């Protein structure tokens, strides 16, 4: 009991010391001269991380397509004519075989995603077995399964799940333009259940969906002012997919994307900022700017769920040119 009290007191002290960002402050940082913004972001990055190490994660779709949600960017929605066929949940041993390949390829975190609104009870035993098996390989585990209630989150924690991904996608103002089948508050409720269960939160969003600059700022402001910063903050650049409502969306301007990365780094200094979907459309120079702005995590492999991703050979070549090394798994 005394240990719990000490931990709670420490957490309270940390949260009290962490700034609650105002919207005006966040917008001013985002709008600052580009060189000043990058200098500040890189300074914060160096205070908290090795600037020449990037975390390598791999993402596997363990259940593809057939999702009842109507997320406007997603090829896996059953409401969109993307041509993607729904699949059943993968067998546990196949998932573990893929995880072993990922570890042999240098990945330290294995992320598993299922196209569900929320997991059903009949699938939980298999999900638990996947988590336990990946942990036995010595890798960090991450899952993204849709909305969770507290009981489900606690069960995943007991299985050894390290991280749970549940993105808020965009600002609260713009949210209903993208998704109508669940609310912004539903997203925050799942994050609270994950956090209360003791699982680390992975939460970010997508830019380039027609949102305004202020929406990108507000999305990051929401994350930065949570009771605890997410451990990982994935920033995705929309991959327009034919057959989805956003299939013809105009791309975000590269400098604006880099500004988003920099703001995430400055407001959430100890979080891993992940350069996620959309890297196939980025030049090497744009990715290099993102790393300089504070991104220090990527997904490796040829695909991200159903979207294309730069191959490992291309990432290895880029890392070599930039002098970047893979981040090692924290033994603690």
Order of alpha helices (4+ residues) and beta strands (2+ residues): alpha-alpha-alpha-beta-alpha-beta-alpha-beta-alpha-beta-alpha-alpha-beta-beta-alpha-beta-alpha-beta-alpha-beta-beta-beta-alpha-beta
